[in-house]
Amino acid sequence: MAEKLVIVSDMWGTKKGLWITSYLGYLQQYFDITFYDSQQLANLDLPIQTEQNIHEAFLDGGIDTAVAHLLKKEKSPCYYLAFSTGGTIVSECCKNGFAC
């Protein structure tokens, strides 16, 4: 049985996420993968997505929301691969009781 790997995207999520197919294509042969889009975890719904807007939305409560959602979804210790904002989310989860 493959070990679990949780992948958490950068702030762009799947919107600019063609990169994720390369990771999934390679890593799925070694891991049972769960993927989370950081924007979805944070409940972001921005009509205009600029780097500035997204960044501000994460700083204005989005990271806290994403952390709360990820803590509810993932209960068992596993491996994490997180990019940029996703890394911040996972790091904050570790400070709040995640088994990292």
N, C-alpha and C positions, 0 to 999 in steps of 0.2 A: 504494500500500500504506500503510495507517494505521500510525502510530507506536505503540509499545507503552506502555501505562500500567498500572502495578501499583498497586492500591488495597489498603491494609492497614487493617483495622478498628480501632476503639477497643477497650477492654478487654472490652466486652460481646459483641463479635463479632456473629454473626448472631442471637444470642438476643434482642436488642432492636434488631435491625438493619433495620427497615422503611425507614429512611432511605436505605439503599443502593440501593433500586430507583429513587429519584429521580435519584441520581448516574448509575447505569448507563444509565437511559433516555436521559439527555441526552448523556453522554460517549461512548457506544458508536458514535455516528455520526461521531466524530472519531478514536477510538483503538481499538486492539486491546487489550482489557482483560483483565487477570488479577486476580482478587480473592482475598485471603487473610484468613481469620478469625484474629485474633490469638490467641484461645484455642486454636484447632487448631494453629497454629504452635508454641505453647508446650506442647502436650500437656496442657492443663488438663482435668481431669475432676472437677469439684467437685459433690458431691451437693446442696449448698445454695449458691446463688449470690447472695451479698450483695456490695455494693460493697467492703466490708472484706475478705471472703474472697478475692475475685478480685484485689484490689490486692496483698494479702499473697502470694498465689500467684505473681504476676508478679515481685514483689521477691525471693521465695525461690527463684530459679532459673528462673522462667518466661521472663523476658526473655532470659536467656542461651540457653535452649533455642530460643526463637523466632528469635533472631538466627542461631544455627547452622543451623536449618532453612531460613530465607530465603536465607542465603548459599549453601546447596547448590542451591536451586531456581532462583535468578536469577543468571545468569552474564553477561548482556549489559547494557550501559548502556541505560537507558530512563527514562521519567518515573515519578515516584512521587507518590501522593496518600495521605497517611496521617493518621489521626486519633488524637490523644491517645497512648495506649499504643502504637499502631501507629507513630506518629511517633518515639517513643523507640526502637522496634525498628529502624526504617529508619536512624535517626541512628547507632545502635550498629553497624549493618552498614557504614555509611560509614566509621566509625573502623577497621573491620576489613577493608578492602580492596574494598568495594563501589565500583563506578564511579558516583559520585553527581555 
